[in-house]
Amino acid sequence: MSHAIMRGSNNRRHEVDFGDAPIRVEVYAGDDTVEIFVEADYETHAEERRRFVLLNIPRHLFSEAVGRNAKRHRSKGR
Protein backbone atom coordinates (compact mmCIF):
# COMPACT_ATOMS: atom_id res chain seq x y z
CA MET A 1 0.00 0.00 0.00
CA SER A 2 1.55 3.29 -1.10
CA HIS A 3 1.21 6.39 1.02
CA ALA A 4 2.91 9.67 1.90
CA ILE A 5 3.09 11.43 5.25
CA MET A 6 4.31 14.96 5.91
CA ARG A 7 4.39 17.35 8.81
CA GLY A 8 4.21 21.06 8.07
CA SER A 9 5.68 23.98 9.98
CA ASN A 10 2.41 24.24 11.94
CA ASN A 11 3.22 20.75 13.30
CA ARG A 12 0.14 19.25 11.65
CA ARG A 13 0.41 15.87 10.03
CA HIS A 14 -1.02 15.29 6.56
CA GLU A 15 -1.39 11.94 4.82
CA VAL A 16 -2.09 10.84 1.29
CA ASP A 17 -3.14 7.19 1.29
CA PHE A 18 -3.18 5.66 -2.16
CA GLY A 19 -4.65 2.39 -0.91
CA ASP A 20 -4.56 -0.34 -3.52
CA ALA A 21 -5.02 2.07 -6.43
CA PRO A 22 -2.54 1.76 -9.26
CA ILE A 23 0.03 4.55 -9.08
CA ARG A 24 2.48 6.10 -11.46
CA VAL A 25 5.81 7.52 -10.37
CA GLU A 26 7.84 10.07 -12.29
CA VAL A 27 11.25 11.46 -11.38
CA TYR A 28 12.60 14.63 -12.97
CA ALA A 29 16.20 15.63 -12.33
CA GLY A 30 17.27 19.18 -13.04
CA ASP A 31 20.62 20.83 -12.41
CA ASP A 32 19.66 21.92 -8.89
CA THR A 33 16.66 19.85 -7.83
CA VAL A 34 15.08 16.42 -8.12
CA GLU A 35 11.30 16.25 -8.33
CA ILE A 36 9.46 13.06 -7.43
CA PHE A 37 5.81 12.88 -8.47
CA VAL A 38 3.48 10.07 -7.37
CA GLU A 39 -0.10 9.98 -8.63
CA ALA A 40 -3.00 7.59 -8.08
CA ASP A 41 -6.36 7.31 -9.81
CA TYR A 42 -4.86 8.38 -13.14
CA GLU A 43 -6.85 5.70 -14.97
CA THR A 44 -10.23 6.52 -13.43
CA HIS A 45 -10.36 10.18 -12.31
CA ALA A 46 -10.10 13.54 -14.00
CA GLU A 47 -6.74 15.24 -13.44
CA GLU A 48 -8.09 17.73 -10.86
CA ARG A 49 -9.51 14.88 -8.71
CA ARG A 50 -6.47 12.58 -8.58
CA ARG A 51 -4.56 11.97 -5.36
CA PHE A 52 -0.91 12.95 -5.67
CA VAL A 53 2.30 13.82 -3.87
CA LEU A 54 4.97 16.11 -5.27
CA LEU A 55 8.38 16.32 -3.62
CA ASN A 56 11.15 18.71 -4.67
CA ILE A 57 14.53 18.32 -3.00
CA PRO A 58 18.02 19.69 -3.67
CA ARG A 59 19.84 17.40 -6.08
CA HIS A 60 22.97 17.12 -3.92
CA LEU A 61 20.93 15.87 -0.94
CA PHE A 62 19.13 13.32 -3.12
CA SER A 63 22.46 12.08 -4.52
CA GLU A 64 23.99 11.78 -1.04
CA ALA A 65 21.00 9.77 0.24
CA VAL A 66 21.05 7.41 -2.76
CA GLY A 67 24.82 6.93 -2.32
CA ARG A 68 24.45 6.09 1.38
CA ASN A 69 21.70 3.60 0.58
CA ALA A 70 23.83 1.93 -2.09
CA LYS A 71 26.75 1.60 0.35
CA ARG A 72 24.51 0.00 2.99
CA HIS A 73 23.19 -2.55 0.53
CA ARG A 74 26.66 -3.29 -0.83
CA SER A 75 28.08 -3.86 2.65
CA LYS A 76 25.25 -6.31 3.42
CA GLY A 77 26.13 -8.31 0.31
CA ARG A 78 22.92 -7.57 -1.58
Buried (B, 14 or more C-beta within 10 A) or exposed (E): EBEBEEEEEEEEEEEBEBEEBEBEEEEEEEEEBBBBBBBBBBEEEEEEEBBBBEBEEEBEEBEEEEEEEEEEEEEEEE
